[in-house]
């Protein structure tokens, strides 16, 4: 199984579904990702 480095930043894509952002962010936090490392991805900005 692949190891996931939870210390790195995560770009969260919700493809315009702002109603899904909080749910997805909360699930990431519940699974060990730091909330300050979750970045809202934008199509006009390169990450």
mmCIF entry with sequence, helices, sheets and N, C-alpha, C, O atoms, coordinates in Angstrom:
data_MODEL
# 
_entry.id   MODEL 
# 
_entity.id                         1 
_entity.type                       polymer 
_entity.pdbx_number_of_molecules   1 
# 
_entity_poly.entity_id                      1 
_entity_poly.type                           'polypeptide(L)' 
_entity_poly.nstd_linkage                   no 
_entity_poly.nstd_monomer                   no 
_entity_poly.pdbx_seq_one_letter_code       
;(UNK)(UNK)(UNK)(UNK)(UNK)(UNK)(UNK)(UNK)(UNK)(UNK)(UNK)(UNK)(UNK)(UNK)(UNK)(UNK)
(UNK)(UNK)(UNK)(UNK)(UNK)(UNK)(UNK)(UNK)(UNK)(UNK)(UNK)(UNK)(UNK)(UNK)(UNK)(UNK)
(UNK)(UNK)(UNK)(UNK)(UNK)(UNK)(UNK)(UNK)(UNK)(UNK)(UNK)(UNK)(UNK)(UNK)(UNK)
;
_entity_poly.pdbx_seq_one_letter_code_can   XXXXXXXXXXXXXXXXXXXXXXXXXXXXXXXXXXXXXXXXXXXXXXX 
_entity_poly.pdbx_strand_id                 A 
# 
loop_
_entity_poly_seq.entity_id 
_entity_poly_seq.num 
_entity_poly_seq.mon_id 
_entity_poly_seq.hetero 
1 1  UNK n 
1 2  UNK n 
1 3  UNK n 
1 4  UNK n 
1 5  UNK n 
1 6  UNK n 
1 7  UNK n 
1 8  UNK n 
1 9  UNK n 
1 10 UNK n 
1 11 UNK n 
1 12 UNK n 
1 13 UNK n 
1 14 UNK n 
1 15 UNK n 
1 16 UNK n 
1 17 UNK n 
1 18 UNK n 
1 19 UNK n 
1 20 UNK n 
1 21 UNK n 
1 22 UNK n 
1 23 UNK n 
1 24 UNK n 
1 25 UNK n 
1 26 UNK n 
1 27 UNK n 
1 28 UNK n 
1 29 UNK n 
1 30 UNK n 
1 31 UNK n 
1 32 UNK n 
1 33 UNK n 
1 34 UNK n 
1 35 UNK n 
1 36 UNK n 
1 37 UNK n 
1 38 UNK n 
1 39 UNK n 
1 40 UNK n 
1 41 UNK n 
1 42 UNK n 
1 43 UNK n 
1 44 UNK n 
1 45 UNK n 
1 46 UNK n 
1 47 UNK n 
# 
_struct_asym.id          A 
_struct_asym.entity_id   1 
# 
loop_
_struct_conf.conf_type_id 
_struct_conf.id 
_struct_conf.pdbx_PDB_helix_id 
_struct_conf.beg_label_comp_id 
_struct_conf.beg_label_asym_id 
_struct_conf.beg_label_seq_id 
_struct_conf.pdbx_beg_PDB_ins_code 
_struct_conf.end_label_comp_id 
_struct_conf.end_label_asym_id 
_struct_conf.end_label_seq_id 
_struct_conf.pdbx_end_PDB_ins_code 
_struct_conf.beg_auth_comp_id 
_struct_conf.beg_auth_asym_id 
_struct_conf.beg_auth_seq_id 
_struct_conf.end_auth_comp_id 
_struct_conf.end_auth_asym_id 
_struct_conf.end_auth_seq_id 
_struct_conf.pdbx_PDB_helix_class 
_struct_conf.details 
_struct_conf.pdbx_PDB_helix_length 
HELX_P HELX_P1 AA1 UNK A 18 ? UNK A 30 ? UNK A 18 UNK A 30 1 ? 13 
HELX_P HELX_P2 AA2 UNK A 35 ? UNK A 37 ? UNK A 35 UNK A 37 5 ? 3  
# 
_struct_conf_type.id          HELX_P 
_struct_conf_type.criteria    ? 
_struct_conf_type.reference   ? 
# 
_struct_sheet.id               AA1 
_struct_sheet.type             ? 
_struct_sheet.number_strands   2 
_struct_sheet.details          ? 
# 
_struct_sheet_order.sheet_id     AA1 
_struct_sheet_order.range_id_1   1 
_struct_sheet_order.range_id_2   2 
_struct_sheet_order.offset       ? 
_struct_sheet_order.sense        parallel 
# 
loop_
_struct_sheet_range.sheet_id 
_struct_sheet_range.id 
_struct_sheet_range.beg_label_comp_id 
_struct_sheet_range.beg_label_asym_id 
_struct_sheet_range.beg_label_seq_id 
_struct_sheet_range.pdbx_beg_PDB_ins_code 
_struct_sheet_range.end_label_comp_id 
_struct_sheet_range.end_label_asym_id 
_struct_sheet_range.end_label_seq_id 
_struct_sheet_range.pdbx_end_PDB_ins_code 
_struct_sheet_range.beg_auth_comp_id 
_struct_sheet_range.beg_auth_asym_id 
_struct_sheet_range.beg_auth_seq_id 
_struct_sheet_range.end_auth_comp_id 
_struct_sheet_range.end_auth_asym_id 
_struct_sheet_range.end_auth_seq_id 
AA1 1 UNK A 10 ? UNK A 12 ? UNK A 10 UNK A 12 
AA1 2 UNK A 38 ? UNK A 40 ? UNK A 38 UNK A 40 
# 
loop_
_atom_site.group_PDB 
_atom_site.id 
_atom_site.type_symbol 
_atom_site.label_atom_id 
_atom_site.label_alt_id 
_atom_site.label_comp_id 
_atom_site.label_asym_id 
_atom_site.label_entity_id 
_atom_site.label_seq_id 
_atom_site.pdbx_PDB_ins_code 
_atom_site.Cartn_x 
_atom_site.Cartn_y 
_atom_site.Cartn_z 
_atom_site.occupancy 
_atom_site.B_iso_or_equiv 
_atom_site.pdbx_formal_charge 
_atom_site.auth_seq_id 
_atom_site.auth_comp_id 
_atom_site.auth_asym_id 
_atom_site.auth_atom_id 
_atom_site.pdbx_PDB_model_num 
ATOM 1   N N  . UNK A 1 1  ? 0.834   -1.175 0.000   1.00 0.00 ? 1  UNK A N  1 
ATOM 2   C CA . UNK A 1 1  ? 0.000   0.000  0.000   1.00 0.00 ? 1  UNK A CA 1 
ATOM 3   C C  . UNK A 1 1  ? 0.882   1.242  0.000   1.00 0.00 ? 1  UNK A C  1 
ATOM 4   O O  . UNK A 1 1  ? 1.947   1.249  0.617   1.00 0.00 ? 1  UNK A O  1 
ATOM 5   N N  . UNK A 1 2  ? 0.449   2.274  -0.679  1.00 0.00 ? 2  UNK A N  1 
ATOM 6   C CA . UNK A 1 2  ? 1.199   3.515  -0.796  1.00 0.00 ? 2  UNK A CA 1 
ATOM 7   C C  . UNK A 1 2  ? 1.080   4.346  0.475   1.00 0.00 ? 2  UNK A C  1 
ATOM 8   O O  . UNK A 1 2  ? -0.002  4.477  1.049   1.00 0.00 ? 2  UNK A O  1 
ATOM 9   N N  . UNK A 1 3  ? 2.197   4.900  0.900   1.00 0.00 ? 3  UNK A N  1 
ATOM 10  C CA . UNK A 1 3  ? 2.208   5.784  2.061   1.00 0.00 ? 3  UNK A CA 1 
ATOM 11  C C  . UNK A 1 3  ? 1.839   7.205  1.616   1.00 0.00 ? 3  UNK A C  1 
ATOM 12  O O  . UNK A 1 3  ? 2.310   7.670  0.578   1.00 0.00 ? 3  UNK A O  1 
ATOM 13  N N  . UNK A 1 4  ? 1.021   7.876  2.375   1.00 0.00 ? 4  UNK A N  1 
ATOM 14  C CA . UNK A 1 4  ? 0.630   9.249  2.081   1.00 0.00 ? 4  UNK A CA 1 
ATOM 15  C C  . UNK A 1 4  ? 1.279   10.149 3.115   1.00 0.00 ? 4  UNK A C  1 
ATOM 16  O O  . UNK A 1 4  ? 1.112   9.953  4.319   1.00 0.00 ? 4  UNK A O  1 
ATOM 17  N N  . UNK A 1 5  ? 2.015   11.131 2.637   1.00 0.00 ? 5  UNK A N  1 
ATOM 18  C CA . UNK A 1 5  ? 2.678   12.087 3.513   1.00 0.00 ? 5  UNK A CA 1 
ATOM 19  C C  . UNK A 1 5  ? 1.673   13.162 3.912   1.00 0.00 ? 5  UNK A C  1 
ATOM 20  O O  . UNK A 1 5  ? 1.348   14.038 3.111   1.00 0.00 ? 5  UNK A O  1 
ATOM 21  N N  . UNK A 1 6  ? 1.189   13.098 5.128   1.00 0.00 ? 6  UNK A N  1 
ATOM 22  C CA . UNK A 1 6  ? 0.173   14.025 5.602   1.00 0.00 ? 6  UNK A CA 1 
ATOM 23  C C  . UNK A 1 6  ? 0.764   15.347 6.082   1.00 0.00 ? 6  UNK A C  1 
ATOM 24  O O  . UNK A 1 6  ? 0.033   16.219 6.551   1.00 0.00 ? 6  UNK A O  1 
ATOM 25  N N  . UNK A 1 7  ? 2.073   15.499 5.970   1.00 0.00 ? 7  UNK A N  1 
ATOM 26  C CA . UNK A 1 7  ? 2.735   16.736 6.359   1.00 0.00 ? 7  UNK A CA 1 
ATOM 27  C C  . UNK A 1 7  ? 2.807   17.736 5.207   1.00 0.00 ? 7  UNK A C  1 
ATOM 28  O O  . UNK A 1 7  ? 3.056   18.921 5.428   1.00 0.00 ? 7  UNK A O  1 
ATOM 29  N N  . UNK A 1 8  ? 2.590   17.262 3.977   1.00 0.00 ? 8  UNK A N  1 
ATOM 30  C CA . UNK A 1 8  ? 2.649   18.137 2.809   1.00 0.00 ? 8  UNK A CA 1 
ATOM 31  C C  . UNK A 1 8  ? 1.330   18.873 2.629   1.00 0.00 ? 8  UNK A C  1 
ATOM 32  O O  . UNK A 1 8  ? 0.304   18.482 3.185   1.00 0.00 ? 8  UNK A O  1 
ATOM 33  N N  . UNK A 1 9  ? 1.372   19.943 1.844   1.00 0.00 ? 9  UNK A N  1 
ATOM 34  C CA . UNK A 1 9  ? 0.155   20.689 1.522   1.00 0.00 ? 9  UNK A CA 1 
ATOM 35  C C  . UNK A 1 9  ? -0.725  19.868 0.586   1.00 0.00 ? 9  UNK A C  1 
ATOM 36  O O  . UNK A 1 9  ? -0.241  19.074 -0.221  1.00 0.00 ? 9  UNK A O  1 
ATOM 37  N N  . UNK A 1 10 ? -2.040  20.084 0.719   1.00 0.00 ? 10 UNK A N  1 
ATOM 38  C CA . UNK A 1 10 ? -3.020  19.388 -0.103  1.00 0.00 ? 10 UNK A CA 1 
ATOM 39  C C  . UNK A 1 10 ? -3.842  20.442 -0.829  1.00 0.00 ? 10 UNK A C  1 
ATOM 40  O O  . UNK A 1 10 ? -4.362  21.367 -0.205  1.00 0.00 ? 10 UNK A O  1 
ATOM 41  N N  . UNK A 1 11 ? -3.960  20.305 -2.145  1.00 0.00 ? 11 UNK A N  1 
ATOM 42  C CA . UNK A 1 11 ? -4.798  21.201 -2.927  1.00 0.00 ? 11 UNK A CA 1 
ATOM 43  C C  . UNK A 1 11 ? -6.163  20.559 -3.088  1.00 0.00 ? 11 UNK A C  1 
ATOM 44  O O  . UNK A 1 11 ? -6.277  19.450 -3.609  1.00 0.00 ? 11 UNK A O  1 
ATOM 45  N N  . UNK A 1 12 ? -7.200  21.255 -2.640  1.00 0.00 ? 12 UNK A N  1 
ATOM 46  C CA . UNK A 1 12 ? -8.551  20.724 -2.642  1.00 0.00 ? 12 UNK A CA 1 
ATOM 47  C C  . UNK A 1 12 ? -9.319  21.289 -3.827  1.00 0.00 ? 12 UNK A C  1 
ATOM 48  O O  . UNK A 1 12 ? -9.568  22.492 -3.896  1.00 0.00 ? 12 UNK A O  1 
ATOM 49  N N  . UNK A 1 13 ? -9.701  20.404 -4.774  1.00 0.00 ? 13 UNK A N  1 
ATOM 50  C CA . UNK A 1 13 ? -10.488 20.766 -5.941  1.00 0.00 ? 13 UNK A CA 1 
ATOM 51  C C  . UNK A 1 13 ? -11.929 20.337 -5.712  1.00 0.00 ? 13 UNK A C  1 
ATOM 52  O O  . UNK A 1 13 ? -12.191 19.162 -5.453  1.00 0.00 ? 13 UNK A O  1 
ATOM 53  N N  . UNK A 1 14 ? -12.858 21.267 -5.804  1.00 0.00 ? 14 UNK A N  1 
ATOM 54  C CA . UNK A 1 14 ? -14.277 20.908 -5.699  1.00 0.00 ? 14 UNK A CA 1 
ATOM 55  C C  . UNK A 1 14 ? -15.031 21.292 -6.972  1.00 0.00 ? 14 UNK A C  1 
ATOM 56  O O  . UNK A 1 14 ? -16.254 21.159 -7.033  1.00 0.00 ? 14 UNK A O  1 
ATOM 57  N N  . UNK A 1 15 ? -14.311 21.764 -7.983  1.00 0.00 ? 15 UNK A N  1 
ATOM 58  C CA . UNK A 1 15 ? -14.856 22.049 -9.311  1.00 0.00 ? 15 UNK A CA 1 
ATOM 59  C C  . UNK A 1 15 ? -16.128 22.883 -9.246  1.00 0.00 ? 15 UNK A C  1 
ATOM 60  O O  . UNK A 1 15 ? -17.142 22.539 -9.855  1.00 0.00 ? 15 UNK A O  1 
ATOM 61  N N  . UNK A 1 16 ? -16.063 23.986 -8.498  1.00 0.00 ? 16 UNK A N  1 
ATOM 62  C CA . UNK A 1 16 ? -17.184 24.912 -8.421  1.00 0.00 ? 16 UNK A CA 1 
ATOM 63  C C  . UNK A 1 16 ? -18.272 24.517 -7.438  1.00 0.00 ? 16 UNK A C  1 
ATOM 64  O O  . UNK A 1 16 ? -19.228 25.269 -7.250  1.00 0.00 ? 16 UNK A O  1 
ATOM 65  N N  . UNK A 1 17 ? -18.153 23.377 -6.817  1.00 0.00 ? 17 UNK A N  1 
ATOM 66  C CA . UNK A 1 17 ? -19.172 22.903 -5.870  1.00 0.00 ? 17 UNK A CA 1 
ATOM 67  C C  . UNK A 1 17 ? -18.819 23.390 -4.473  1.00 0.00 ? 17 UNK A C  1 
ATOM 68  O O  . UNK A 1 17 ? -18.325 22.621 -3.648  1.00 0.00 ? 17 UNK A O  1 
ATOM 69  N N  . UNK A 1 18 ? -19.069 24.654 -4.211  1.00 0.00 ? 18 UNK A N  1 
ATOM 70  C CA . UNK A 1 18 ? -18.721 25.247 -2.921  1.00 0.00 ? 18 UNK A CA 1 
ATOM 71  C C  . UNK A 1 18 ? -19.433 24.557 -1.766  1.00 0.00 ? 18 UNK A C  1 
ATOM 72  O O  . UNK A 1 18 ? -18.958 24.602 -0.631  1.00 0.00 ? 18 UNK A O  1 
ATOM 73  N N  . UNK A 1 19 ? -20.559 23.922 -2.040  1.00 0.00 ? 19 UNK A N  1 
ATOM 74  C CA . UNK A 1 19 ? -21.281 23.209 -0.995  1.00 0.00 ? 19 UNK A CA 1 
ATOM 75  C C  . UNK A 1 19 ? -20.520 21.979 -0.514  1.00 0.00 ? 19 UNK A C  1 
ATOM 76  O O  . UNK A 1 19 ? -20.790 21.478 0.577   1.00 0.00 ? 19 UNK A O  1 
ATOM 77  N N  . UNK A 1 20 ? -19.578 21.486 -1.307  1.00 0.00 ? 20 UNK A N  1 
ATOM 78  C CA . UNK A 1 20 ? -18.792 20.309 -0.937  1.00 0.00 ? 20 UNK A CA 1 
ATOM 79  C C  . UNK A 1 20 ? -17.496 20.658 -0.205  1.00 0.00 ? 20 UNK A C  1 
ATOM 80  O O  . UNK A 1 20 ? -16.862 19.780 0.381   1.00 0.00 ? 20 UNK A O  1 
ATOM 81  N N  . UNK A 1 21 ? -17.102 21.924 -0.235  1.00 0.00 ? 21 UNK A N  1 
ATOM 82  C CA . UNK A 1 21 ? -15.798 22.310 0.307   1.00 0.00 ? 21 UNK A CA 1 
ATOM 83  C C  . UNK A 1 21 ? -15.657 21.965 1.781   1.00 0.00 ? 21 UNK A C  1 
ATOM 84  O O  . UNK A 1 21 ? -14.681 21.323 2.169   1.00 0.00 ? 21 UNK A O  1 
ATOM 85  N N  . UNK A 1 22 ? -16.609 22.379 2.611   1.00 0.00 ? 22 UNK A N  1 
ATOM 86  C CA . UNK A 1 22 ? -16.500 22.128 4.053   1.00 0.00 ? 22 UNK A CA 1 
ATOM 87  C C  . UNK A 1 22 ? -16.511 20.639 4.369   1.00 0.00 ? 22 UNK A C  1 
ATOM 88  O O  . UNK A 1 22 ? -15.771 20.183 5.240   1.00 0.00 ? 22 UNK A O  1 
ATOM 89  N N  . UNK A 1 23 ? -17.343 19.884 3.671   1.00 0.00 ? 23 UNK A N  1 
ATOM 90  C CA . UNK A 1 23 ? -17.414 18.435 3.898   1.00 0.00 ? 23 UNK A CA 1 
ATOM 91  C C  . UNK A 1 23 ? -16.089 17.772 3.555   1.00 0.00 ? 23 UNK A C  1 
ATOM 92  O O  . UNK A 1 23 ? -15.581 16.953 4.322   1.00 0.00 ? 23 UNK A O  1 
ATOM 93  N N  . UNK A 1 24 ? -15.530 18.126 2.405   1.00 0.00 ? 24 UNK A N  1 
ATOM 94  C CA . UNK A 1 24 ? -14.263 17.538 1.979   1.00 0.00 ? 24 UNK A CA 1 
ATOM 95  C C  . UNK A 1 24 ? -13.132 17.941 2.922   1.00 0.00 ? 24 UNK A C  1 
ATOM 96  O O  . UNK A 1 24 ? -12.295 17.112 3.280   1.00 0.00 ? 24 UNK A O  1 
ATOM 97  N N  . UNK A 1 25 ? -13.105 19.193 3.318   1.00 0.00 ? 25 UNK A N  1 
ATOM 98  C CA . UNK A 1 25 ? -12.070 19.682 4.237   1.00 0.00 ? 25 UNK A CA 1 
ATOM 99  C C  . UNK A 1 25 ? -12.155 18.956 5.582   1.00 0.00 ? 25 UNK A C  1 
ATOM 100 O O  . UNK A 1 25 ? -11.135 18.543 6.132   1.00 0.00 ? 25 UNK A O  1 
ATOM 101 N N  . UNK A 1 26 ? -13.357 18.804 6.104   1.00 0.00 ? 26 UNK A N  1 
ATOM 102 C CA . UNK A 1 26 ? -13.538 18.110 7.380   1.00 0.00 ? 26 UNK A CA 1 
ATOM 103 C C  . UNK A 1 26 ? -13.100 16.657 7.295   1.00 0.00 ? 26 UNK A C  1 
ATOM 104 O O  . UNK A 1 26 ? -12.508 16.138 8.242   1.00 0.00 ? 26 UNK A O  1 
ATOM 105 N N  . UNK A 1 27 ? -13.378 15.992 6.184   1.00 0.00 ? 27 UNK A N  1 
ATOM 106 C CA . UNK A 1 27 ? -12.950 14.602 6.017   1.00 0.00 ? 27 UNK A CA 1 
ATOM 107 C C  . UNK A 1 27 ? -11.430 14.485 5.975   1.00 0.00 ? 27 UNK A C  1 
ATOM 108 O O  . UNK A 1 27 ? -10.859 13.546 6.531   1.00 0.00 ? 27 UNK A O  1 
ATOM 109 N N  . UNK A 1 28 ? -10.782 15.433 5.319   1.00 0.00 ? 28 UNK A N  1 
ATOM 110 C CA . UNK A 1 28 ? -9.319  15.422 5.291   1.00 0.00 ? 28 UNK A CA 1 
ATOM 111 C C  . UNK A 1 28 ? -8.745  15.611 6.686   1.00 0.00 ? 28 UNK A C  1 
ATOM 112 O O  . UNK A 1 28 ? -7.795  14.925 7.062   1.00 0.00 ? 28 UNK A O  1 
ATOM 113 N N  . UNK A 1 29 ? -9.306  16.529 7.452   1.00 0.00 ? 29 UNK A N  1 
ATOM 114 C CA . UNK A 1 29 ? -8.837  16.776 8.814   1.00 0.00 ? 29 UNK A CA 1 
ATOM 115 C C  . UNK A 1 29 ? -9.066  15.542 9.685   1.00 0.00 ? 29 UNK A C  1 
ATOM 116 O O  . UNK A 1 29 ? -8.200  15.172 10.477  1.00 0.00 ? 29 UNK A O  1 
ATOM 117 N N  . UNK A 1 30 ? -10.220 14.911 9.542   1.00 0.00 ? 30 UNK A N  1 
ATOM 118 C CA . UNK A 1 30 ? -10.518 13.701 10.315  1.00 0.00 ? 30 UNK A CA 1 
ATOM 119 C C  . UNK A 1 30 ? -9.548  12.567 9.997   1.00 0.00 ? 30 UNK A C  1 
ATOM 120 O O  . UNK A 1 30 ? -9.318  11.685 10.825  1.00 0.00 ? 30 UNK A O  1 
ATOM 121 N N  . UNK A 1 31 ? -8.985  12.598 8.794   1.00 0.00 ? 31 UNK A N  1 
ATOM 122 C CA . UNK A 1 31 ? -8.057  11.550 8.380   1.00 0.00 ? 31 UNK A CA 1 
ATOM 123 C C  . UNK A 1 31 ? -6.599  11.940 8.574   1.00 0.00 ? 31 UNK A C  1 
ATOM 124 O O  . UNK A 1 31 ? -5.705  11.314 8.005   1.00 0.00 ? 31 UNK A O  1 
ATOM 125 N N  . UNK A 1 32 ? -6.356  12.985 9.386   1.00 0.00 ? 32 UNK A N  1 
ATOM 126 C CA . UNK A 1 32 ? -5.000  13.289 9.793   1.00 0.00 ? 32 UNK A CA 1 
ATOM 127 C C  . UNK A 1 32 ? -4.293  14.412 9.079   1.00 0.00 ? 32 UNK A C  1 
ATOM 128 O O  . UNK A 1 32 ? -3.120  14.662 9.356   1.00 0.00 ? 32 UNK A O  1 
ATOM 129 N N  . UNK A 1 33 ? -4.957  15.101 8.170   1.00 0.00 ? 33 UNK A N  1 
ATOM 130 C CA . UNK A 1 33 ? -4.329  16.225 7.485   1.00 0.00 ? 33 UNK A CA 1 
ATOM 131 C C  . UNK A 1 33 ? -4.520  17.487 8.309   1.00 0.00 ? 33 UNK A C  1 
ATOM 132 O O  . UNK A 1 33 ? -5.578  17.694 8.903   1.00 0.00 ? 33 UNK A O  1 
ATOM 133 N N  . UNK A 1 34 ? -3.499  18.326 8.344   1.00 0.00 ? 34 UNK A N  1 
ATOM 134 C CA . UNK A 1 34 ? -3.560  19.580 9.085   1.00 0.00 ? 34 UNK A CA 1 
ATOM 135 C C  . UNK A 1 34 ? -4.428  20.576 8.316   1.00 0.00 ? 34 UNK A C  1 
ATOM 136 O O  . UNK A 1 34 ? -4.264  20.737 7.106   1.00 0.00 ? 34 UNK A O  1 
ATOM 137 N N  . UNK A 1 35 ? -5.347  21.243 9.011   1.00 0.00 ? 35 UNK A N  1 
ATOM 138 C CA . UNK A 1 35 ? -6.262  22.164 8.335   1.00 0.00 ? 35 UNK A CA 1 
ATOM 139 C C  . UNK A 1 35 ? -5.533  23.355 7.704   1.00 0.00 ? 35 UNK A C  1 
ATOM 140 O O  . UNK A 1 35 ? -6.008  23.916 6.717   1.00 0.00 ? 35 UNK A O  1 
ATOM 141 N N  . UNK A 1 36 ? -4.393  23.740 8.262   1.00 0.00 ? 36 UNK A N  1 
ATOM 142 C CA . UNK A 1 36 ? -3.653  24.860 7.681   1.00 0.00 ? 36 UNK A CA 1 
ATOM 143 C C  . UNK A 1 36 ? -2.864  24.458 6.440   1.00 0.00 ? 36 UNK A C  1 
ATOM 144 O O  . UNK A 1 36 ? -2.331  25.325 5.746   1.00 0.00 ? 36 UNK A O  1 
ATOM 145 N N  . UNK A 1 37 ? -2.778  23.175 6.149   1.00 0.00 ? 37 UNK A N  1 
ATOM 146 C CA . UNK A 1 37 ? -2.078  22.684 4.960   1.00 0.00 ? 37 UNK A CA 1 
ATOM 147 C C  . UNK A 1 37 ? -3.039  22.373 3.809   1.00 0.00 ? 37 UNK A C  1 
ATOM 148 O O  . UNK A 1 37 ? -2.607  21.946 2.739   1.00 0.00 ? 37 UNK A O  1 
ATOM 149 N N  . UNK A 1 38 ? -4.351  22.586 4.029   1.00 0.00 ? 38 UNK A N  1 
ATOM 150 C CA . UNK A 1 38 ? -5.341  22.346 2.983   1.00 0.00 ? 38 UNK A CA 1 
ATOM 151 C C  . UNK A 1 38 ? -5.563  23.660 2.245   1.00 0.00 ? 38 UNK A C  1 
ATOM 152 O O  . UNK A 1 38 ? -5.993  24.653 2.832   1.00 0.00 ? 38 UNK A O  1 
ATOM 153 N N  . UNK A 1 39 ? -5.264  23.650 0.957   1.00 0.00 ? 39 UNK A N  1 
ATOM 154 C CA . UNK A 1 39 ? -5.319  24.859 0.139   1.00 0.00 ? 39 UNK A CA 1 
ATOM 155 C C  . UNK A 1 39 ? -6.444  24.711 -0.873  1.00 0.00 ? 39 UNK A C  1 
ATOM 156 O O  . UNK A 1 39 ? -6.531  23.705 -1.578  1.00 0.00 ? 39 UNK A O  1 
ATOM 157 N N  . UNK A 1 40 ? -7.303  25.722 -0.939  1.00 0.00 ? 40 UNK A N  1 
ATOM 158 C CA . UNK A 1 40 ? -8.374  25.726 -1.931  1.00 0.00 ? 40 UNK A CA 1 
ATOM 159 C C  . UNK A 1 40 ? -7.761  25.967 -3.304  1.00 0.00 ? 40 UNK A C  1 
ATOM 160 O O  . UNK A 1 40 ? -7.196  27.031 -3.556  1.00 0.00 ? 40 UNK A O  1 
ATOM 161 N N  . UNK A 1 41 ? -7.871  24.988 -4.186  1.00 0.00 ? 41 UNK A N  1 
ATOM 162 C CA . UNK A 1 41 ? -7.271  25.099 -5.513  1.00 0.00 ? 41 UNK A CA 1 
ATOM 163 C C  . UNK A 1 41 ? -8.118  26.019 -6.394  1.00 0.00 ? 41 UNK A C  1 
ATOM 164 O O  . UNK A 1 41 ? -9.346  26.034 -6.308  1.00 0.00 ? 41 UNK A O  1 
ATOM 165 N N  . UNK A 1 42 ? -7.442  26.766 -7.223  1.00 0.00 ? 42 UNK A N  1 
ATOM 166 C CA . UNK A 1 42 ? -8.120  27.673 -8.156  1.00 0.00 ? 42 UNK A CA 1 
ATOM 167 C C  . UNK A 1 42 ? -7.570  27.432 -9.553  1.00 0.00 ? 42 UNK A C  1 
ATOM 168 O O  . UNK A 1 42 ? -6.369  27.233 -9.735  1.00 0.00 ? 42 UNK A O  1 
ATOM 169 N N  . UNK A 1 43 ? -8.451  27.453 -10.523 1.00 0.00 ? 43 UNK A N  1 
ATOM 170 C CA . UNK A 1 43 ? -8.032  27.162 -11.888 1.00 0.00 ? 43 UNK A CA 1 
ATOM 171 C C  . UNK A 1 43 ? -7.130  28.238 -12.479 1.00 0.00 ? 43 UNK A C  1 
ATOM 172 O O  . UNK A 1 43 ? -6.389  27.968 -13.424 1.00 0.00 ? 43 UNK A O  1 
ATOM 173 N N  . UNK A 1 44 ? -7.182  29.452 -11.937 1.00 0.00 ? 44 UNK A N  1 
ATOM 174 C CA . UNK A 1 44 ? -6.358  30.522 -12.480 1.00 0.00 ? 44 UNK A CA 1 
ATOM 175 C C  . UNK A 1 44 ? -5.047  30.712 -11.729 1.00 0.00 ? 44 UNK A C  1 
ATOM 176 O O  . UNK A 1 44 ? -4.291  31.632 -12.038 1.00 0.00 ? 44 UNK A O  1 
ATOM 177 N N  . UNK A 1 45 ? -4.764  29.858 -10.749 1.00 0.00 ? 45 UNK A N  1 
ATOM 178 C CA . UNK A 1 45 ? -3.513  29.919 -10.004 1.00 0.00 ? 45 UNK A CA 1 
ATOM 179 C C  . UNK A 1 45 ? -2.823  28.563 -10.050 1.00 0.00 ? 45 UNK A C  1 
ATOM 180 O O  . UNK A 1 45 ? -3.447  27.524 -9.840  1.00 0.00 ? 45 UNK A O  1 
ATOM 181 N N  . UNK A 1 46 ? -1.544  28.592 -10.323 1.00 0.00 ? 46 UNK A N  1 
ATOM 182 C CA . UNK A 1 46 ? -0.768  27.358 -10.375 1.00 0.00 ? 46 UNK A CA 1 
ATOM 183 C C  . UNK A 1 46 ? -0.258  27.035 -8.990  1.00 0.00 ? 46 UNK A C  1 
ATOM 184 O O  . UNK A 1 46 ? 0.248   27.911 -8.288  1.00 0.00 ? 46 UNK A O  1 
ATOM 185 N N  . UNK A 1 47 ? -0.392  25.749 -8.582  1.00 0.00 ? 47 UNK A N  1 
ATOM 186 C CA . UNK A 1 47 ? 0.026   25.370 -7.233  1.00 0.00 ? 47 UNK A CA 1 
ATOM 187 C C  . UNK A 1 47 ? 1.292   24.615 -7.156  1.00 0.00 ? 47 UNK A C  1 
ATOM 188 O O  . UNK A 1 47 ? 1.729   24.250 -6.064  1.00 0.00 ? 47 UNK A O  1 
# 
